[in-house]
């Protein structure tokens, strides 16, 4: 054996001896410190980090002093790779030190005393089960009513579906964010030391926040997959709902906050740590000792349910949730622009003075004698730029009420009185019912403008308003009468009153009711519902959404006028003669052909 080999072997023997001696001393010291309840984070970790960092600095200093840090064999002096690696390791230790300092910071969770933590954990665990079961129950209701989401040609929801979805969504939204508050409170679980002194707090906090995360993500995935099948239900949920706590964009916020890529990443990290607890810290036995085995089982069940969802579908839904912020940003820019342009077009008349119409006040009064509450009016004013953007000849629809006196007299009917008695539990007339439900609105309706009573409800640029006949009239006006009972007409008027005060819908979107365009007011007022014999007005698709141009109402009459089961009867038509500057009483045949006319009257003459 040569001297060189013996020296090398001796060097390694010395190293092994030093490592063994150091390891033995470290093990004894670590056991003693753990036995005394010293925390691994941050006390032990910080001590080891400082020793390691100090040792690296000493080692690098020694290498520099004996000039072994430099590689002098090359033409230029180069720092040896081991020095570079040592410097990188020192930087890593500094980063770990900073992370440890952050973990050591106090939070509301870690500031609880042991008794306070135990009490809070038991309360929050009970609430977790309540919220989780509540969400499951509400989701089951929606899954039992899949017809409102599915279909090749999605339609706006019916009144019954709207009420059901609104009620369920209020509960889901409250439960979900209450559950998220539990998740947020216990997400500082890592600030508890995993050593023996705080291990029970560490594990319990992790399991509760992870279980809440999984429950929210799994149910949000199911809800998103269900709701997003029908764009109308998405719009409905994202619309504000006056009279509730649901503001604008609640569904988008729900997806963004509880079903984003961030949540998917947390689930991946939590899954890895759960594996570490099970294999590295005997988590199953720990949970049995802490009485939280059922929570561990819940986590495993939720993971199975999430994994059962096709990865492609889950990813697409998650990415869709992340896009909600972008969509809302676009809408905030786009909608005001559309509104400004539409308002300008509605106020711009290219010929004839604004406010000058061909139907005279005398003609309006004569026509009014033929009208009944519940009639559907169609009006048109020539030369307005807004006519360009609306399909067909007839641009505007109105619901006729009649004067307060006429309304009260018309509905002084035995069937109507019986219906209203069933609503209030006491005998009442329609006028009294409306005055009791909408006192300020009824007062406004009862007042006159320059001696002219209010007679119609319409949606214009200022929103849904009660107006006089002259305010809604134009160069043309026609009236159709739904062939329905007085009870059905009373129901339509009650529904119309409910919408007064809502803004005009420049999106022309029939999926929501927080803002209404003119024909949507008529459609929603007359729409059939549970216990309501309404009028079926079929929506048409324009620009990718379901809507109802006024011209389609005229077309419906023209196509059904000679049928026994026709939905409406003709009442009155005042037709414009632009060259003569007058309007004349026209025939039913004239009205029947009116929907075929072109937009600009001078093309007709």
Secondary structure, DSSP 8 states (H G I E B T S, - for coil): --HHHHHHHHHHHHHHHHHHHHHHHHHHHHHHHHHTT--IIIIIHHHHHHHHHHHHHHHHHHHHHTTTTEETTSSS-EE-HHHHHHHHHHHHHHHHHHHHHHHTS--TTTTS-HHHHHHHHHHHHHHHHHHHHHHHHHHHHHHTTGGGT--SS-----HHHHHHHHHHHHHHHHHHHHHHHHHHHHTTGGGS-SSTTTHHHHHHHHHHHHHHHHHHHHHHHHHHHHHTTSHHHHHHHHS--TTSS--TTHHHHHHHHHSSHHHHHHHHHHHHHHHHHHHHS-HHHHHHHHT-HHHHHHHHHHHHHHHHS-HHHHHHHHHHHHTHHHHHHHHHHHHHHHHHHHHHHHH-BSSS-TT--SS-HHHHHHHHTT--TT-EEEEE-TTBTHHHHSSSS--EEEEE---HHHHHHHT--HHHHHHHHHHHSS---HHHHHHHHSHHHHHHHHSEETTEEEEEEEEETTEEEEEEHHHH--SEEEEEEE---HHHHHHHHHHHHHHTT-EE-TT--TT-SSEE-HHHHHHHHH--BTTB-------EEETTEEE--HHHHHHHHHHHTTSTT-SEEEEEEEEEETTTTEEEE--HHHHHHHTTS-S-GGGT-
